[in-house]
Amino acid sequence: MPNTKFDAKSFNPEAFKYMVGRIPNLKMNELRKSRALAGNPDIKSVFANQNGTSYARIAMRGLLDGDVVNYDGQTDIAATSTKTYEQGVVVVGRAKAWTERDFSHDITGGVDFMENIAQQVAEYWEGVDQDTILDILTGVFAMTGEKNLEFVTNHTHDVSAVGDGLMTATTLNTGCNKACGANKKKFTLVFMHSDVSTNLENLRLLEYLKYTDKDGVTRDLGIATWNGKVVVIDDSMPVDTTGDVPVYTTYVLGNGAISYENIGAKVPYEMARDPKTNGGQDTLYTRQRKCFAPFGLSYEKTNQATLSPTSAELQNGANWTLVHSGEAEAEQRSYINHKAIPIARILTKG
């Protein structure tokens, strides 16, 4: 059958892209279903219209404000205008390659390594995307400056020194209320470490989702729900081990917390044939460029060395700020209300 052999001459990148695309991206799908990730037409448009751009600033319209005056036939009506805010957004480019030897095909009786790799590529990039989101969240909560610290303080619920320091049935609701007040209803997704989820399992607060594959095998997704919120359990969640007892970070996200657009690469998948090395081998090269932009938070590109930020640069709080109106003097700026940002973290001992 044409275009099924795993070598450079018969490799069909479109067919491979389709094969990867039909493998369920389980965690990313749950992120989208929770509506924490949301498409942003402004981001899509700015990068589509500026070919090759890796960084852009998009406008956010300001809300109406100002005090009303007494309508008594004597008092002049004072007029104010809305301010325009700017949000910096950056494209994160990542690449990876894998090599398979001809000999592996020969000694396994013709195992289809193309299908095997396609199955794993989808999950691999799913993990990369999640790591990027976690890098961004780390950077956001490392911000400094008066208004930025107002966000960091109010959107952090630290119970690690309260009682036994564990998550309880009320911790999530209290943390969401501290962050956003009446806007807490927007929270839909929780990222947590398995040590934290184990405690909640023991309290019988979690209910696991299941997935049935094409062979009819049903298995747990490692994804649960808690009070109607999707819970993604992953041991890549931050754990601070500098003290006597580990402190775990749990992130809580709401509807539209992070704008997401797949900007794309010119050649996302391609093969290279090396007939000499190891008796012959093929290498699959993969590339992606994606934009993850947290609502109400601007990536300022203050410390970035190349056209794509590294993980360390995304984690650098100096690169992030609350969206504001952009005046040169900080005291003249209007900042977005931090309660409008459905992003929070909870710190516990487990």
C-alpha positions in Angstrom: 0.0 0.0 0.0 1.6 3.4 -1.0 2.8 5.9 1.6 2.9 3.5 4.5 6.6 2.5 4.6 8.6 4.4 7.2 11.3 5.8 4.9 12.1 9.1 3.4 11.1 8.2 -0.2 7.5 7.1 0.6 6.8 9.3 3.6 3.6 11.4 3.1 3.6 14.3 5.7 -0.1 15.0 5.1 -1.0 11.4 5.7 1.2 11.3 8.8 -0.4 14.5 10.1 -3.8 13.0 9.7 -2.7 9.8 11.5 -1.4 11.9 14.4 -4.4 14.0 14.5 -6.8 11.1 14.9 -5.0 9.8 18.0 -7.0 11.2 21.0 -5.1 14.0 22.8 -6.8 13.1 26.0 -5.6 15.8 28.3 -5.7 18.6 25.8 -9.2 17.6 24.8 -10.2 17.8 28.5 -8.6 21.2 28.7 -10.7 22.4 25.7 -13.9 20.8 27.0 -13.4 22.6 30.3 -13.2 25.8 28.3 -10.1 26.9 30.1 -8.4 27.0 26.7 -10.2 29.3 24.3 -9.6 30.3 20.7 -8.8 34.0 20.2 -9.5 35.4 16.7 -7.4 38.5 17.4 -4.3 36.4 18.0 -5.1 34.2 15.0 -5.5 37.3 12.8 -2.4 39.2 14.0 -0.1 36.2 13.2 -1.9 35.3 10.0 -1.5 38.9 8.7 2.1 39.3 9.8 3.8 36.4 8.2 6.7 35.1 10.3 5.9 37.3 13.4 6.8 35.6 16.7 5.6 38.3 19.0 2.6 40.7 18.8 0.6 43.2 20.9 -3.2 43.0 20.7 -5.7 45.6 22.0 -8.0 44.8 24.8 -10.9 47.2 25.1 -11.4 49.0 28.5 -14.5 48.8 30.6 -16.7 51.8 31.4 -15.8 53.5 34.6 -16.3 56.8 36.5 -18.8 58.0 39.0 -22.3 59.1 38.2 -23.4 62.7 39.0 -26.7 63.8 40.6 -29.3 64.6 37.9 -31.0 67.5 39.5 -31.1 70.1 36.7 -28.1 72.0 38.2 -25.2 69.6 38.1 -23.1 69.3 34.9 -22.8 65.8 33.5 -19.1 64.9 33.5 -17.8 62.7 30.6 -15.0 60.2 30.7 -13.7 57.9 28.0 -12.6 54.3 28.0 -8.9 53.3 27.9 -7.4 50.8 25.5 -5.2 48.1 27.0 -2.5 46.1 25.3 -1.6 42.5 25.8 1.7 41.1 24.6 1.5 37.6 23.1 4.4 35.3 22.1 4.6 32.2 19.8 6.4 29.3 21.5 8.3 27.2 19.0 9.4 23.6 19.8 11.0 20.8 17.8 11.9 17.1 18.3 13.2 14.2 16.2 13.2 10.4 16.6 15.2 7.8 14.7 14.3 4.2 13.8 16.7 1.7 12.4 15.9 -0.5 9.4 17.2 -3.5 11.5 14.4 -2.9 14.0 11.9 -3.5 11.3 13.8 -6.6 10.1 14.1 -8.4 13.4 10.5 -7.8 14.4 9.0 -9.3 11.3 7.8 -6.0 9.8 6.4 -4.1 12.7 4.7 -0.9 11.5 6.8 1.7 13.3 5.0 4.5 11.5 1.8 3.6 13.3 3.7 3.2 16.6 5.4 6.6 16.3 2.1 8.3 15.3 0.5 6.9 18.4 3.2 8.3 20.6 3.8 11.6 18.9 0.3 12.9 19.8 0.8 12.1 23.4 4.3 13.5 23.4 3.3 16.9 22.1 0.3 16.8 24.4 2.8 16.7 27.3 4.9 19.5 25.7 1.9 21.7 25.5 1.0 21.1 29.1 4.6 21.8 30.2 4.4 25.1 28.3 1.2 26.0 30.2 2.8 25.2 33.5 5.9 27.3 32.6 3.6 30.2 31.9 1.7 29.8 35.1 5.0 29.7 37.0 6.1 33.0 35.4 2.7 34.7 36.1 3.0 33.9 39.8 6.6 35.1 39.9 5.6 38.7 38.8 6.8 41.6 40.9 5.6 45.2 41.2 2.7 46.6 43.3 -0.2 45.9 41.0 1.2 42.5 39.9 1.7 41.5 43.5 -1.9 42.3 44.1 -2.8 39.6 41.7 -0.2 37.1 43.0 -1.3 37.6 46.6 -5.1 37.4 46.1 -4.9 34.6 43.6 -2.7 32.4 45.9 -4.5 30.4 48.7 -1.7 29.0 50.9 -3.0 26.5 53.5 0.3 24.7 53.8 0.8 26.1 57.3 -2.9 25.7 58.4 -3.6 22.7 60.5 -2.2 19.6 58.8 -1.7 21.7 55.6 -3.8 19.3 53.4 -6.5 20.0 50.9 -10.0 19.7 52.3 -13.5 19.7 50.9 -13.7 23.5 51.3 -10.2 24.6 50.2 -11.0 24.8 46.5 -14.1 26.9 46.9 -12.4 29.2 49.4 -9.4 29.7 47.1 -11.6 30.5 44.1 -13.6 33.0 46.1 -10.4 34.7 47.4 -9.2 35.1 43.8 -12.3 36.2 42.0 -15.1 36.8 44.4 -18.5 36.4 42.7 -16.6 35.7 39.5 -15.5 32.3 41.0 -18.2 30.5 39.0 -15.9 30.8 36.0 -13.4 28.3 37.4 -13.7 24.9 35.6 -10.3 23.2 35.7 -7.9 22.0 38.4 -4.3 20.8 37.8 -2.9 18.8 40.7 -0.2 16.4 41.8 -1.1 12.8 42.5 -0.1 13.2 46.1 -2.8 15.9 46.5 -5.4 13.9 44.6 -4.7 10.8 46.7 -5.8 12.8 49.8 -8.9 13.9 48.0 -9.6 10.3 46.9 -9.3 9.2 50.5 -12.0 11.8 51.3 -14.0 10.4 48.3 -14.2 13.8 46.7 -13.0 12.8 43.2 -14.8 10.9 40.5 -12.6 9.5 37.6 -13.4 9.8 33.9 -12.9 6.7 31.7 -11.9 6.2 28.1 -12.7 3.3 25.9 -10.2 2.7 23.1 -10.8 1.2 19.6 -10.3 -2.3 21.0 -13.0 -1.8 23.5 -10.6 -1.6 26.5 -11.8 0.8 29.2 -9.3 2.6 31.3 -9.0 5.5 33.7 -7.8 8.7 32.1 -6.0 10.1 35.1 -8.6 12.8 34.8 -11.3 13.3 37.5 -14.0 15.7 38.4 -14.5 17.6 41.7 -17.6 19.7 42.3 -18.2 19.8 38.6 -14.6 20.9 37.8 -12.3 18.8 35.6 -9.3 17.6 37.6 -6.1 16.8 35.6 -3.7 14.8 37.8 0.0 15.0 36.7 3.2 14.6 38.7 4.9 17.3 36.7 3.0 19.8 38.9 5.4 22.0 41.0 6.6 20.7 44.3 8.7 22.9 46.5 11.1 20.7 48.5 13.3 23.4 50.0 11.6 23.2 53.4 11.2 20.4 55.9 7.9 19.3 54.2 7.2 19.4 50.5 4.7 22.1 49.4 2.5 21.2 46.4 1.1 23.7 43.9 -2.4 23.2 42.5 -3.6 25.4 39.7 -7.2 26.4 39.1 -8.3 27.8 35.8 -11.6 29.2 34.5 -13.4 29.7 31.3 -11.2 31.5 28.8 -8.3 31.6 31.3 -5.8 30.9 28.5 -6.2 31.9 24.8 -4.8 29.2 22.5 -3.9 29.3 18.8 -1.9 26.8 16.8 0.2 29.1 14.6 1.7 26.2 12.7 5.1 25.5 11.2 5.9 25.4 7.4 6.9 21.7 7.7 5.5 20.2 10.9 6.6 16.6 9.9 9.3 15.4 7.6 11.6 12.4 7.2 15.3 12.1 6.5 17.0 8.9 5.2 20.5 7.9 6.3 21.4 4.7 4.4 24.8 4.3 6.0 24.5 4.7 9.8 23.6 1.5 11.7 22.9 -0.2 8.4 20.3 2.3 7.5 17.9 4.4 9.5 15.2 7.0 9.2 14.7 10.1 11.3 11.3 11.8 11.8 11.6 15.6 12.5 8.6 17.4 14.1 8.1 21.1 14.7 5.3 23.2 16.2 4.6 26.9 16.9 1.8 27.6 19.3 0.5 30.6 21.3 -0.8 30.3 24.8 -1.8 33.7 26.2 -3.3 33.9 29.7 -6.3 36.3 29.9 -5.5 39.7 31.5 -1.7 39.0 31.6 0.8 40.4 29.1 4.1 38.8 28.0 6.5 41.7 27.8 9.5 39.9 26.3 11.7 41.8 28.7 14.3 38.9 28.9 14.1 36.8 25.8 17.2 36.0 23.8 15.8 34.5 20.6 12.6 34.5 18.6 11.0 31.8 20.7 11.0 31.8 24.5 12.7 29.0 26.4 11.0 27.3 29.4 13.2 29.4 31.7 12.1 32.6 30.0 8.4 31.7 30.2 9.0 31.1 34.0 10.7 34.4 34.5 8.3 36.8 36.3 10.1 39.8 34.8 8.6 38.9 31.4 5.0 39.2 32.7 2.7 41.9 33.9 -1.0 42.6 34.4 -2.5 44.1 31.3 -2.6 47.9 31.6 -3.2 51.0 29.6 0.5 51.6 28.8 1.3 55.1 30.1 5.0 55.7 30.7 4.4 56.5 34.4 3.1 53.6 36.4 0.9 55.7 38.6 -1.0 57.0 35.5 -1.8 53.5 34.3 -5.1 51.8 34.6 -4.8 48.0 35.2 -7.2 45.2 34.5 -9.2 44.2 37.6 -7.4 41.1 38.9 -10.8 39.5 39.8 -11.6 39.3 36.1 -8.7 36.8 35.7 -9.8 33.2 36.4 -6.4 31.9 37.3 -5.5 30.8 40.9 -3.2 28.5 42.8 -3.5 26.6 46.0 -0.4 25.7 48.1 -0.7 22.6 50.4 1.4 20.0 52.0 -0.3 17.2 50.1 
